[in-house]
Amino acid sequence: MSNSQYYIIYKPFGVLSQFTKEVPTHKTLGDYFQLPKDVYPVGRLDKDSEGLLILTNDSSLNHALLHPNFKHERTYWVQVEGIPTEEAIQQLQKGVTIRINKKEHKTLPAKVQLLEQLPNLPERVPPIRERKNIPTSWLSISLVEGKNRQVRRMCAGVGFPVLRLVRASIVGLKIDNMQSGDIQELKKEDLKKLLNLR
């Protein structure tokens, strides 16, 4: 397909990962990005999550990235309420039992670490509601699966509710210094290299 187009965006908070509005009050990608009609997101980030999203009209990329057999690593920076214990971090690393569609699911092993420095991110609009007497901390969580609201469910499952969730990278593709609402067009060969696709 010679006219394939590839974009990465920093999806803002509060925006659905789609172009169609189901109700007039929804904010969608179409409110922020003017793209050809056949360009769609690969995968999704829920409304309350931010960060890296790939948009393309190349349907083969959808399959190559989303099929569970391929296990592409996605890294999230996660602000949680409280400071996770070593035990909680180990639980997240080994796998947590969460409920998806009323069924129990044991998450695959994940890479999890407490970030010593705050990640370099734009301010969230609106800002998170912090409670003065409860500290917050940031985790880096890398997964090879993407169940519905998985990171939120995992963190809640070990007792540390998520306040802010940002997808920072997919394999070697990173948001780097992008600001909320930014878009970049990429060449197919550059994108495939960053995603380790043949």
N, C-alpha and C positions, 0 to 999 in steps of 0.2 A: 504494500500500500504506500505509494510514493508521497501522498499528501498527508501523511500522519503528522499530528502535532502533539507536542509534549510540553506540559507546564508544571511547575510546582508553585504552590501558594502557601502562605501562612494563614490558615483559616482562623478568622476571629472568633472569640467567645460569643456564644448566643446565636450562632448562625448554623442552619441545617446544611448538611453535606449534599445538597441537591439544588437544582435550578427552579423546580416548580414549587409554587406556594399552595399548600393545601388549605390554609386559611389566610386571610389578608394580613394578619398581624405577624405571620412568620417572617423571619429574616432568612434569606437564602443566599447561595453563592451569586445568584443573578443580581442581587442588590450591590455587589461589590466588584464583580468581574464581568466584562463584556467579552464573551468568547463565542466562537462558531457554534451553531446549534448542535453539531454532532459530538462536541467535546463533553466528557462526563468524568466525575471523580472515579479513581480506582480505590475501592474500599470506602470507608467512611470514618469520620470522627463524630461522636455524638455532639449535640448542640452545646453542651456545657464544656466541651474540650476544645483545645486550640492546637494550632501548629501545622506540621507538614502534611500536605495532601497533594497527591499527584492527579493531574487532570489530563486526559488524552482522548483521542478518537481511535486509538489502536486497541482493538478488543483483545488481541493476543497478549497484551501487557497485563490486562485484567486477570487472565488465566494464570500467567506466569508468576504473578505476585500473590494472588489470593488463594491458589490451590494449596491445601494444607501440606501436601507432599513436599513442597519446595522450601518450607521453613525459613522464610526471610525474616531476619531479626529486625524488630522495631523497638526503638528506645523512647521511653517517656520520662519526662521530668515531672515529678509529682510532689506537690506541696501537701503535707498532711498535718492534721491537728495532733499535737504532742510530739514526742521524740521517740521513735521506734526503738525497742530494746533489741539486743543482739538476737534474742530468741525469736522475736517477730520477723526480723530480717531473714533468719534461717528458714522460718516457716514459708515465707514468700519465695525463697530460693528453691526449696524442695517441692513446693506445690501446695495449694490451698484448695479445700473443697468449697466450691461456690454453687449457687443454684442458678441454672439457666433454663428458662421455660419450664419451671417446676421440676426440673431433673437435677440431680447432683452431678457435678463435673469436677474432677480433680485436675487442677491446672498443671501444665507441663513445667519442668524445672525452668527457672528464670534467673537472670543475672540481676542482683539487687545490691545497691550500695547506698549508704547515707552520704549525701554530698556535703563536703566540708565548707564549700563556698556556694553562695547563691548563684544559680545559673543566670547568665546574662540575657534577660528577657525584657520585652517591652512591658510597661504597666498594663494590667488588665483593666478593661473598661466593661462594666463597673468593677471597682476593686473588690477583692474577697472580703467577707466579713470576718475579721479576726476577733477572738474573745481575749480581752486584755490579760486575763489571768492564765491563759493556756498558751504555751509556746507552740510554734510551728516549726517544721523542718522539711527539707527537700530530699527526695529519694530519686535515684536513677534506676528505672526498671526496664529491662530488655526482655522481650517475649518473642516467641516464634509462632504464637497462635493469637487469634484476635476474636475471642468470644464477645458477645454483647456486654458492654460496660465492664469488661473483665478486670481492668486495673482497679477501678473503683470498688468492685466486689471483693477483689483480693485484699485490698488495704482495709476495707471495712471488716473483712473476715478475721483479721488479726488485731482489730481494735484501734485502727488509726484512720479515721475518715478523711477522704480526699477533699481538699479545699480548692486546689487548682491543678489542672492536668494538661500538659503540653507534649505533643509528639515532637521529639527533637530530631529523630533520624529514622530512615528506613535503609538498612544495610549501610552503604557508604554515602547515601544522600542525606545532607544535613540542612537544618534551617539556618545554621550559622547566625549571621547578623540580620536576618530578615525581620521586618516589623509586621505587626498584625495588619493583614490586608494587602501585603506585598505579593507580587506575582513575577515569576521568571520563566522565560521560554528556554527549553533545552533542546539540544540536538539528540536524535535517537541514539547515536553511538555513545555520546557522553552519559546519557541516562542509563543505558544498558551496562556500561562499565561500572558506574557507581552502584548499580543494583546487582552486580555480579550475574548478569544474564548473558547467555551465549547468543 
